[in-house]
């Protein structure tokens, strides 16, 4: 199934990783009408030329660093406007094959979907916890105490509804991303994926995990090592838990479970 896809990737001095991702796209995704915008959030000299790849590649250099949502929102606003899907991808994502046929097949069967995401594995082949239930303060505390419940989503191979999917690879129908105004740029980093998935659910646009599509993610885990990233993580978590989106989405889940 061919599709017109606008893919956004942001580099923070990660040109070598970006080159690997672009090479994977060139190797596996020739069937798609693909356009890529690469945003350089920090000054860097890229180890490749845009002309190396068989798809249009536009490079944007930021005058000053922007947050995750602001960068991808700008990439979306700068698209030609003819694409059917907008894809957000991290530089540390690798492809084993073309994930788009399975994602687009699910979208064809579930046209009301607001965002779709593949199953994510780490470099060792273990499935990552990339599709989850709505986070709550109680659930976060349980995780910190080692009491986190098993994630049933990890075994799914079909196209299934989930509360939210992690932002390393997200496929949005263009009209869905536009309908909710894109990412909330007040989240500089972390929880912007939880927030946009929650707002899509509230807008009647379900979030879908597509188990038949699979990517590899070499996670950086900066919030586990660097105080600045940990501070951003905690600030974003508190912003979400104090937001109307969180309370409305939690009420929606309770109402659906009562019916």
C-alpha positions in Angstrom: 0.0 0.0 0.0 1.7 3.2 -1.1 1.3 6.3 1.0 2.6 9.9 1.0 4.6 10.1 4.2 6.3 13.1 5.8 8.9 11.9 8.3 10.5 14.1 11.0 13.7 13.3 12.8 15.6 15.6 15.2 19.4 15.3 15.7 21.2 16.5 18.9 24.6 16.0 17.5 23.6 12.5 16.4 24.5 12.6 12.7 26.0 9.1 12.7 22.8 7.6 14.1 20.7 9.6 11.7 22.7 8.3 8.8 21.9 4.7 9.9 18.2 5.5 10.1 18.1 7.2 6.7 20.0 4.2 5.2 17.4 1.9 6.6 14.6 4.0 5.1 16.3 3.9 1.7 16.8 0.2 2.0 13.4 -0.9 3.1 10.8 1.8 2.4 11.1 2.4 -1.4 7.4 1.6 -1.9 6.4 4.7 0.0 6.4 8.2 -1.3 8.6 9.4 1.5 9.9 12.9 2.3 12.2 13.5 5.3 12.9 16.6 7.3 16.0 16.5 9.5 16.2 19.2 12.2 19.6 19.9 13.7 18.8 21.1 17.2 22.5 21.6 17.9 25.2 22.8 15.5 26.9 19.8 13.8 28.6 18.8 10.7 26.7 15.9 9.1 28.7 12.8 8.0 26.5 12.6 4.8 25.0 14.6 2.0 21.2 14.8 1.5 21.8 13.8 -2.1 22.9 10.3 -1.0 19.3 9.2 -0.4 16.6 8.3 -2.9 13.9 10.5 -1.2 13.8 14.2 -0.6 15.7 15.2 2.5 15.4 18.7 3.8 17.8 19.8 6.6 16.8 22.6 9.0 19.3 24.2 11.4 17.9 25.7 14.6 19.2 29.0 15.7 18.8 27.8 19.3 17.7 24.5 20.7 14.0 23.7 20.9 12.1 21.0 22.7 10.8 17.7 21.3 7.3 19.0 20.5 8.4 22.3 19.1 10.8 20.7 16.7 8.3 18.2 15.3 5.5 20.8 15.2 7.8 23.0 13.1 8.6 20.0 10.8 4.8 19.4 10.4 4.1 23.0 9.6 6.8 23.1 7.0 5.5 20.1 5.0 4.2 20.4 1.5 0.6 19.7 2.7 0.0 16.8 0.4 1.1 14.0 2.7 -1.3 11.5 4.2 0.7 10.7 7.2 3.2 12.4 9.5 5.8 10.3 11.2 7.9 11.2 14.2 11.1 9.1 14.5 14.0 9.2 16.9 17.6 9.1 15.5 18.3 5.9 17.6 15.6 3.9 15.8 16.7 1.2 13.3 14.5 -0.8 10.9 14.6 -4.5 10.2 12.2 -4.3 7.4 9.5 -1.9 6.1 7.1 -1.1 9.1 4.7 1.0 7.0 2.6 -1.7 5.3 1.4 -3.1 8.6 0.8 0.4 10.1 -1.1 1.6 7.0 -3.1 -1.6 6.8 -4.3 -1.0 10.4 -5.1 2.5 9.5 -7.1 1.4 6.6 -9.1 -1.0 8.8 -9.3 1.6 11.7 -9.6 5.0 9.8 -10.6 6.8 13.0 -7.2 6.1 14.6 -5.4 9.1 15.8 -1.9 7.6 16.0 -0.3 4.2 15.3 2.9 2.8 16.5 4.9 -0.4 15.9 6.1 -2.9 18.4 9.6 -1.8 19.7 12.5 -4.2 20.5 15.9 -3.4 21.9 19.1 -4.4 20.3 19.0 -7.8 22.0 15.5 -8.5 20.6 13.6 -8.0 23.8 10.3 -6.2 23.5 10.4 -2.8 25.1 7.7 -1.2 27.2 6.6 1.2 24.5 2.8 1.0 24.8 1.3 1.4 28.2 -1.7 2.2 30.3 -2.3 5.8 31.3 0.3 6.7 34.0 -1.0 7.8 37.4 0.9 8.9 40.5 0.0 5.6 42.2 1.3 3.6 39.2 4.6 5.6 39.2 5.0 4.9 42.9 4.4 1.2 42.4 7.0 1.1 39.6 9.5 2.9 41.9 8.9 0.2 44.6 9.2 -2.6 42.1 5.5 -3.4 42.2 4.7 -2.6 38.6 2.2 -4.9 37.0 3.0 -7.0 33.9 2.3 -5.1 30.7 -0.1 -7.3 28.7 0.5 -5.2 25.5 3.9 -6.7 25.1 2.5 -9.9 23.7 0.1 -8.4 21.2 0.6 -9.0 17.5 -2.6 -7.5 16.2 -3.8 -3.9 15.9 -5.0 -3.1 19.4 -6.1 0.0 21.3 -3.7 1.3 24.0 -3.7 4.4 26.2 -0.4 5.7 24.9 2.6 4.9 22.8 6.1 6.2 23.3 7.4 8.9 21.0 10.4 7.1 19.4 8.2 6.2 16.4 4.6 7.5 15.9 2.6 7.6 12.7 -0.2 10.2 12.6 -2.8 10.7 10.0 -2.2 14.3 9.0 -5.7 15.4 9.8 -5.5 13.9 13.3 -2.2 15.6 14.2 -3.6 18.9 13.0 -7.0 18.4 14.8 -5.4 18.4 18.2 -2.8 21.1 17.4 0.2 18.8 17.4 2.4 18.4 20.4 2.0 20.6 23.5 5.3 22.6 23.4 5.2 23.3 27.1 6.6 19.7 27.5 10.2 20.3 26.6 11.0 16.6 26.8 9.1 13.6 28.2 5.4 13.1 28.6 4.6 14.9 25.3 3.7 11.5 23.9 1.4 10.7 26.9 -0.2 14.1 26.5 -0.9 13.9 22.7 -2.2 10.4 22.9 -4.5 11.4 25.8 -5.8 14.4 23.8 -6.4 12.2 20.7 -8.4 9.8 22.8 -10.4 12.7 24.2 -11.0 13.9 20.6 -12.4 10.4 19.6 -9.3 9.4 17.8 -8.0 6.1 19.3 -4.4 5.2 19.8 -3.3 1.9 18.2 -0.3 -0.5 18.7 0.4 -2.5 15.6 2.1 -5.7 16.7 2.9 -6.9 13.2 5.1 -3.8 12.6 8.4 -3.9 14.5 11.4 -1.5 14.9 14.6 -1.6 16.9 15.3 1.1 19.5 18.8 1.7 21.0 17.5 3.7 24.0 19.7 6.5 25.4 18.1 6.6 28.9 19.5 10.1 29.6 17.1 10.8 32.4 18.7 7.9 34.3 22.2 9.4 34.0 22.1 13.2 33.6 20.6 15.5 36.3 19.3 18.0 33.6 17.3 15.3 31.9 16.0 13.9 35.2 14.8 17.4 36.1 13.0 17.7 32.8 11.4 14.3 33.3 10.1 15.1 36.7 8.8 18.5 35.6 7.0 17.0 32.7 5.5 14.3 34.8 4.1 16.9 37.3 2.8 19.1 34.5 0.8 16.2 33.1 -0.6 15.0 36.4 -1.8 18.5 37.2 -3.2 19.1 33.7 -6.9 19.0 32.8 -6.0 16.5 30.1 -5.0 14.0 32.7 -8.1 14.4 34.8 -10.4 14.3 31.7 -8.7 11.2 30.2 -8.8 9.4 33.6 -12.5 10.1 33.8 -13.1 8.9 30.3 -11.3 5.6 31.0 -13.4 5.1 34.2 -16.7 5.9 32.3 -15.8 3.4 29.5 -14.9 0.7 32.0 -18.3 1.2 33.8 -20.3 0.8 30.6 
